[in-house]
Amino acid sequence: MRKKMLLLLLALTMILSFSACSEAPSMPERQTSKNASPKPDIRENYYGCINYDYLSQGQIPYGRNSYGFSDNVYDEMESCICSLIERCVKNEAESGSFEEMVREIYMQYIDADARNEAGAGPLLECAEKIESCGSIDELVNVMGFLYHDLGVSSFFRPDVMPNLRDTSVNFLYLMNMNTLGNMKENFTKTDAGPEQMGQFVESTLKAVGVESHEAKQRAKNVVRIINEIILATLDADEMSDMTKHINVYDRNELQALFSNVNMNDMLHSFGFDTDKCIVYDERQAQKINELLIQENIREIKDYLLACVMFTYSRVLPPSYSENFSSFSDFEKDADDDAKHFICDVLDMEISVIYGREICTDEVLGMAEKMVSQIQASCRELISGCERLSDDGKNKYLRKMDNMLVKLGYDRNMIPPFVITPARDGGKLIENIIAVKRGRVQQLINSVGKAPDRNSWQMPAFEVNATYYPLSNTFEIPAVMMSKAFADPADNEYYNLGKLGYVIGHEMSHAFDSNGFKYDEYGNLNTEWLSEKDRERYAQLMDKVAEYYNHFKLLDMYSIKGDMTLSENLADLSAVQCLLNVTDDEENLRQVFEGIATQWASLTVVKDLVKQLNGDIHSPGEARVNAVVAAMDQFYEVYGIKESDKMYVAPENRVKVW
């Protein structure tokens, strides 16, 4: 699943649950089928009351840490995808169609004999190329070959995105290095990162014939230098500071930064012909340069080989399973493994098949109507917002006008590769190389061109939705328009409370604590609003953070209002927009119930606490109770009084608009 670090401000993630009330609310005991507490009154716990039957009868399945609405959506999506793949496999399809691609990759993946016969020739040839290098410059040229011919990133991990200061053109970015799937926290807070990386490098070396004892020692040496680089990498909070990622370098400046490498040769070997690029993490780049020296050539070679094997570990012949544990279950459930593999490697292609299944004309019409309703509502709220000056209102309205909403899936997607069927001599490993090479070439060709706002970043089956500040666009994947979120048989306003919440939330990210720094074209411009407008918004943000700080779990654990600020602002704005669509009491009641339903979830306490300490989203129950308790319509519809636990004094009800 392709994720672009700068473009992604993760929006709606279906996770966990929480409680709310007025000043210092507490969380009731977590309900399960075995110890369900009595049904709470709406005035005591709105979320708990609306979802009582669902949660009290539910149970967290074995092997999972949650049970809830989003888990059910995911399970239904997975079942649908499996059925789609099965139909593709059973039925003949038009040559070159997405269905044929799925069928061929599936059949070639499960054909263990053919994979063993094909061997790992192309990857072993890479190993020989790497091993034959005698200098750092030669290794850098091989890094370029690995990237543009096999889609393997290493110390240099190119990506192409708009410049934050000028989003009209695509820029080359040098992103953070390939750490074989590990985050910095895996190295700095646990032993998991070094252990996992060491084991993989050791397995890689043994797979190419290095004796076990030597492989173990060489793996330790690789981990040592990678650990040095990771320690120099930006921390998570620094990563989220977009101003740290606008470091534009020309050729001379880039050469000065990477003084141990010929950067003209490096860019050429990677396939890029550009005079400027953006270095995503200067600290990491400096450390990489320090270590790209002749004394480390053995470790660099072993690391590069590990990058190759990591990228292609799932398409190696099954006979390699004794070296790579990722194949230990191949014989047990090859069918399931093949389906998951297809969703990884052909994510955007199978998205089209899935999107066609989910996005009927009726469903799309319903979603498009919601978008129009919510946008009109938001425009009305912006126009009447007292904290904004007339100039600020006009700028926000222009941003709304220039916003692009993408629903369902990428209908115009053309794969940049061709899959060779087995009947024509196609082999799995060669086809996957073709897929990765095609995607990389597409990226290389986009440098210097205007970004395509209509292209999709998310697969249609990802249970999420995302706003992209650099393009002022947001995507609502097809799975978010499945019956769980928008059933034509359900009440229109009940659906508005579910799917509409998702749409309104993503739209509202354009104006949250991060999004408001970008103008209508997606350019990062922290002064595009007047100083007075920014000061008033800062006061509101402080009030929202404090409001959420008052919510506690089990009378012990607090929501971190500052950490969750952007998501809380998007939630509050979304619901305010939804409620402004209608003033009919019954319609409002349906909206409120739809809002509550989609966040129903049971979870184990340790995972809930983990979320509170590290997730930018508030837990699910707070995304209901904290939000509805801030809305005046909630008090009118349900007759909430000052003596009720859900009551929040009018002066403490935080509103974005």
N, C-alpha and C positions, 0 to 999 in steps of 0.2 A: 504494500500500500504506500503510494508516494505521498510524502508529507513535506512541505516546504516550510522550513523553520521560521523564516521571517514572515511568510504570508499567513501562517496559521495563528489565529487567536481562537483557541478552542472554545466553542460556544456551549452547545447543549450536550451534556454527558449524563446518561441515565444512571445515577448512582445513589445508593444509600437513602437514609431518611432521618428526620429530625422533628423537634417540637417547637412550639412558639406560644407566647402569651404576652403580657404587657411589659413589665419592667425587667424582671430577672427570671424569665420562665424556665421551667425544668422539664425534663424529658420523662414521660411515663415509662414503665418497664417495657422492654421490647416484647412485642406480642409474638407468640408462636402457637401452633396448634395444641401444644401440651399445657401452656400456662397462660392462655388468653385471659386478659383482664376484662372486666365489664366494659361494655361499649360506652365510650365517653360521649358526653353531650357536645353538640356543635359549638356551644359557647365555651366549652372547656378546651377542646382540641379538635378543630375543624378537620384537619388531615386524618386524625385517628377515627373520627366518626364516619366520614365518607368512605374510608377504606377498611372499616372494621371487619366486614364479612370476608373480604378478600384476604386480609392479613391474618385474621384469627384462624382461618382454615388452611393457611399456607404453611409450608415447611421448607427450610433451606435444603436443597438436594445434596446428597452425599458428594463430596469433592468440590463443592462450591462454597463461596462465602456470602452469597446473597440470593434472595428470591424476591422477585417483584415484577412490575410492569415491564421494565426494560429488558429483564431476563427473558420474559415470555416473547417479547418482540424479537429478540435475538434468536431464540429457538425456532420461532416460526419462519424467520428469514432464512436460517440455515437449512431448515427442512425444504423450503421452497427452492433454494439454490441447488440442493442435492437432487431434487426432482428434475430441475431444469437440466442439470448435467447428465442425469440418467437418460432423459429424452434425447439429448444431443448424441449420446453414445449409441443408443439403439437405432436412431433414425439416420438415413442418408441425408446429407445436407449439400447445398450448393457449394461448388468449389470456391474456396477463398472466403466463405462466409464465416461469421463468428462461431456459428454452430459447428462448422467443420473444424475450426481451430480447436475448440473445446474437445471435440471427439478425438482428434489426432493426439493432442497432448495427453489426454487421459489414457488412451490405448498405449501410447509409447511409454508412459510413466509406469504402468502396471506390468509391462512386458519385461520382466526381470532378465530373461534369457537374452533378449535383444540388447538390453542395456549392458549386460556383462560382456556380450560379444563386441559391442561398440567400444567398450573400455573408456578410459579417461584420456585418450590421446591428445586432444587439444590442450587440456590442462597440464599434462605432463610436458608438452612442448613449451608451455609457459615456464614451467619449472626449470627446463634447460636454458631458456633465455635468461632467466633471473640468475641462475648459477654461473653462467658464462661471463657475467659482467665483472670487470676488474676495477671500475671506478664509480664514484658517486654520479657523475654525469651520465655514464652508461646506464646506471640503475634508474635515473630520472627519465631517460628516454624509454626504458622498459615500462615505467609507471604510466607514461603516456600511451604506449601500446595497449597495456592492460585496460586502460580507461576507454579509449575510443574503439577498440576491437572487441573487448569482452565486457565492458560496463563495470569494471572492477575499480573502485576507488581505493586510495591508500593514504599516504601522507597528504597528498593533494586531493581534495574532493570537490571538483567543480560543480557549480549549479548555475542556473540562469534565472534571474528575477529582475524586476524593475529596481532602479535606484530609488531609495526612499525619498530623496530630495527631488527627483524628476522621474515620475512613473510613466512617462510617455515612451520610454525606450528600455529594452532589456539589457541588463548588465551581466557580465561574468562575475560570479562570486567564487572566492576560494573559501569553502566552508570548513568546519571542523573535521579533522581526520577520521578515518575509519577505525573505530575501536572494537570491531567485531561484536557489535551489538551491546556494548556496555556504556552506561552513563557514568559521569564523573562520580556520582554518589556510590556506585558499586565499588569504586576504588578507595574513596576517602572515608566512607562510613561503615563499610563491611569488607570482608575478605572475599566476597563472591566474585568481584571483578577480576582480581589477579588470578584466583583459582580457575575460573572459567576460561580466561584467556590462555593461561598456562597449559591447561589440559588440551585446548583446541590446537595450539601451536605444536605441542608434543605429538598429538594424533596426526597432524599434517606431516610432520617430519618422518614419523614412522611409516606413513602411507607411501612416502617416496623412497623408503629403504634405509633411513637413518637408524642406527642401532638404538635400542631403548634407552640405555643410560645416557648416551650422548644427546638424544632427542630431549630428554628431561632437562639436562643442563642448558642446552641451547634455548629451550623454551623459557627457562628462568631469566636468561639474559635478555630475551625479547621483552618479557614483562617488565623488566627493570627499566629499559629505556622508554617504553610506552607509558609506564607509570610516571616518569619524569614529565612527559608531555602533558598527561592528564592533570597532574598537579598544577601545571601552569595555565590550564584552561579556565575560562571564565566560569564563575559559579552560576547556579541556576537563576538567582535574582539578577545578576549582571546580564545574563543571556536575555532576559525579558526587557532590558533597557534598550530600546531600539536605537538610541543615539550612539550606542557603542558599535553599531553595525553599518556605519556610513563612511567607512574609511576607504576613500577612493585613491588608488595608487596608479600612477603612470608607469611606463616601463622602467624608467630610471629609479623611481622610488621602490618599485617592486624588487629590482635587482639589489638595491641597498638593504632591503628587509631580508631577502634570501641570498645573502652574500656568498654562501657556500655552493650555490647552484647557478648555472647559466639559465636565467629565466626566459630569455628569448627562445632558446632551444626547448625549454620546458613547455612553454605555451604552444610552440609549433608541434611538438610531439603529442600533445594532448588534443590538437586539432583546432585550436583557437587562434584567430587572427584579429586581435583587438589591442588597442594601445592602452586601455585602462581596465582595471578590475577593482572589485571591492574585497578587501580581506576581512572576513567575518570576525575573526578573533586574533587580534594582533599579538597578544601574549603567547598564545599557542603557536602562532607562526614563528615567533622569535625562538621559541624553544625547539621547534622542529628544525629550524636552520642550524641551531647549535649542535644538534645531534646528527645531521646529515654530513658526516665526516668519515674519512677512510677508516678510522679506528673502529667504527661501528658497522662496517660493511657486512659482516657475517649476520648480525642481528637484523639489519635492514633487509637482507635477502630472505631470511626466514620469515620476517613479518610480511613481506610482499607475497610470499607463497601462501601464508596463512590467509591473507586477504582473498586470494584467488579461490582457495578451497572453501572459505566461509561463504563467498558469494554463490558457489556452485555445489555446496555440500548436499543439497537435496536432489541433485541430478547425477551425482556420482553413481557408478554401477553399484548395485546392492552388495557385490562382493567386497566392497570397501567398508561394510557395516562394522567389521571388527575393529576398525580404526576410528570410525565416526559414530558416536552413540546416537546421533539423530536418525540413523537408519535401523535402530534396534527393534522398532515395531513394524518395519516394512512388511514382513511376512504375516503379522497378526491382523492388520487391517489395511491392506494396500488400497482398497477402494476409498476408504475415508481419507487416507493420506493423499491420494491422488486428487480428490475433490478440493481439499484445502490448498494443495499446491496450485491448482488451477486458479483458485481465487486470489492467490498471491501473484502469480506470474501473468495471468490474463485478467487482472482485476477490472480494467476499464472495458475490455471486450465483453466479459460476462455481464458487466453492468448494463450493457445495452440489451442483452437478452432478458435480464431480470427486470430492467426498467420497462420494457414493452409489456411484460406480464402484469406489473403492478399499476402502471400509469395509464389506465383506461381514460377515454375522453371524459367520462363522468367524474373520475377522481381528479384529473387535471383541472377540469372546469371548477370543481369545488375549491381546490387549492388556489387557483388564480383569483377566484372571487374573494377568498380570505385575504390574499395579498393586497388586493385593491381596497378592501375594507380597512385593513390595518394601516396601510399607508395613508389613506385619507384621514383616518383617526389621528395618526401621528402628526400629520401636517396641521390639523386643527389644534392639537395640543401645543405644538411648537409656536403657532401663531399667537396663542393666548398665554404663553409662558412668561410669567412676571420677572423671572431672574435674567432673561435674555433681553438685550437691547434690540432695537429694530434692525440694526446691522447684523447682530448675531442671529436673529430669527431668519433674515433673508439668506444668510450663508447656510444655515441648517436646512432651509427649504431647498436651496440649490443642491445641497448634498443629497437630499431625498430624491430630487428630480433626476440626478445623475446616477442613482443607485441601480444596479442590475441584479435582478432576482433570477436564479436558475433553479428550476424545478425538475426533479426526477432523475435525469441522466443526460449524458452528452449525445445528442442525436446526430451530430455531425462528425463524430470521432472517426478518424481514418487511421488504422494501425500503421506504424512506420516500419513494418517488417512483413515477411511472408513466412508462413509455416509450411514446411515440406512434408507431405504425407508419407507414411511408411511405405506405401505402395510405389512411391517414386524414390525410395532410398532414404527417406527422412529418418534421422536419429534424434532422440530426445536431447542429448547434450548439445548437438549442433543447432537444433531449433531454439533452444533457450539462449544460446549465444547470439543467434540472430535476433531474438526478441530484445535482449539487452543492448546489443549493438545498435539496433534501429532506434530505440528510445534515446540513447546517448547522442546519436547523430541528429535526431530531431532537436535535441537541446542545443547542440553546438550551432545548428543552423539558425536558431532563434536569436542569437546574440546580435545586438544592434537594431533589431526590428521592434516594431510596436507590439506590446503584449496583447495577446488574444483574450479579451475579457470573457468571451463565450466558452472558452475551453474549461474543462472541469479538473479539479484537483482531487475530489473525493470519489471513491467507488459508490455506485448506487445502492449497495447493500450495507454500507457502514452506518451503524446505529448512532448517528451523530448529525450535526449540522454546523456549518462554519461560515463566519464572516471574514472576508479578506480585506484588511484596511488599505492595502496598496492598490487595489483595483476598485474599491468601493463596490464590491459584489458579495452576494452570499448564496450558498448552495443548500438546498433542501433535498437530500437524496431520496430516491424512490421508496426506500424502506420506511422513511418517516411519513410516507403517504399511504402506507398499508392500512388495513382495516382497523388495526389497533389504535391508530392515531386519527383516522378519518374514514369512518364507515358511512357510506351514503344512507344506510338504513337508520342511522342514529339522528338525534336532534341536531339541527344545524349549529346551534349555539354550544351544545355539548362538544361537538367537533371543534368549534372555534376555541374552546378552552384547552383542547389537546394540541392539535396541529397548529392552531393559531398562536398558542404559547411559543411553539418552536419558531414560527415565522417571526413573531414580534420580538422574540429574544434576539435572533440573529440580526434583524433590522436595527435593533436598539444598540448593538455593539458599535455601530457607526458613531454613537454619541456617548459611549461609556468613558471611563477614566483613561483608556488608551486611545480609543477611536476618535475622540474629540480633537486630538492633536493632528489629524489628517484632514486635508481639505477635500472638496468634492471630487477631485481627480485622484485622490489617494496619496498625494504628496505629504510627507512629514513636514509640518509647518506649525510649530508650537505657538506661533504668534498670529495665526490666521484669524483668531477671535480677539476682540479687544481685551485689554488688561482688566477692565471692569467685569466683563463677562467671565473671564478666567477666574477672577477672585471670587465671584459669586458661586461659580461651579465648585471651586475648592471648598467653600463653606458647606455646600450641599454634600460633597464627598465625605467630609469630616463627620457630618451628621449621620450619613448612611453607615459609615464604618462603626460609629458608636452604637447605632441602633442594633446592628448585628452582633456587636460585642456582648450585648445583654442576653443573648440566647445561649442557654447551657444544656449540655447533655448529662443526664443522670445527676444533676446538681453539681457536677464536677468539671465538665469539659466545655469550654467556650468555643464559639465560632470566632475565627480570627478576621475581624472586620476589614482590616487593611489588606490582608492577603486575598480575600474573596471579593474585594470591592468591585472590580469590573463586571464580574458575573452577577453580583447582587444588583448593580445598577441596571443591567440588561433585563433581569427578572422584573424589577419594579416598573421599568418603562414598558415592558411587554404587556404586563397585566393592566397597567393604566390605559394603554392603547386598546386592549380588548374590551375593557369595560366601557370605554367611550364610544364603542360601536353601537350600543343599544341602551335605552333607558327603561325598557320593559322589565319589570321585576322578575317574571318567570324566565325570560331570556338570560338575565344576569345570573339567576340561580343555576341555570344549565352551564353557563360559562365557568362559574366557580367550581361546580362539581367536576367538569372536565379537567380543570387545572389540577384539582386534588388527585384525581384518578391516575394521571400519568406518572406521578411520583411515588406511588405505592411501592414499598420495599421493606423487606426484612434483611438484616445483616448481622454478622457477628460483631461483638463490641470491639475487639482488637482492630478489626478492619475499619470500623467507624472512627476510632481514635486516630488511626493512621491517616485517614482522609482529612480529619480536622487539622492535622499537623502538616499536611503537604499538598492538599488539593485546592486549586483556586475556586472551585465550586463549593457552595454551601451544600450540606447534606439535604436529601430530598424533602424531608418534612419542613425544613426551614424555607424551602423554595415554594411551599404552600402557605404555611401558617404565618411566617414572617411577612410574606408579601400581601396576602389578603387582609391581614390585620392593619396594614397601612392604607387600605382603600376605603374611602367613605361609603361606597356602595355596599360593602360587606356588612356594615352596621345597619344600613337601611333594609337590606334583603332579609337578614337573619335576626334583626332586633337585638343586636349585641348591646348590653348595658355595662355601665361602669363597674358593676360588681362581678362581671364575667371574666374568666381567666384569659379569654382571647382579646379582651379590651386593651386598646392603646389610646391614650389621651390624644385628642385632635392635634395638639401642638407637637406631639412626638411622632406623628404619622409621616414618614418620609415619602416624598414624591419627587420623581425626576422632572416632571413638567408642571 
